[in-house]
């Protein structure tokens, strides 16, 4: 089972659509958003035929409640199969109390293994650097693929963690 992971879309709908199109090439069954969405992006995600789990980011005030997206306050704990997750936007709860800990806010891809797998998928909005980023988690073997695309270039993929 593969899971697409994004963060910090900041209402950049064009970039979000491009990232989702790329992630769907990997036949993801879930999408996880680590916050700072914006209403247009939330509405788009809510219309997808894809189980989407998200948390509020520090800029997500006043979002209307989605119909399909599971939108929660961070930290949000959940399970997919036998794997436990903790999802947050700001990296304030980085304790190893879940198998996989996902966060955003820093606009920089990070992946490390300690007692848990810690993952920040980077930014979709291309605000901090001229690049869009996301990640694919393969739950079968706990591997991470880092997908990134410098603006006006081709997608690149690296195996990480």
ABEGO torsion letter per residue (X at the ends): XBBBBBBGAGGBAAAAAAAAAAAAAAGBABBBBAEGAEAAAAAAAAABBBBBBBBBBAAABGBBBBAABBBBBOBBBBBBEABBBBBBABBABABBABABBBBBGAGBBBBBBBABBBBBAEBAAGAABBBBBBBBBBAAAGBBBBBBBBBGBBBBBBBBX
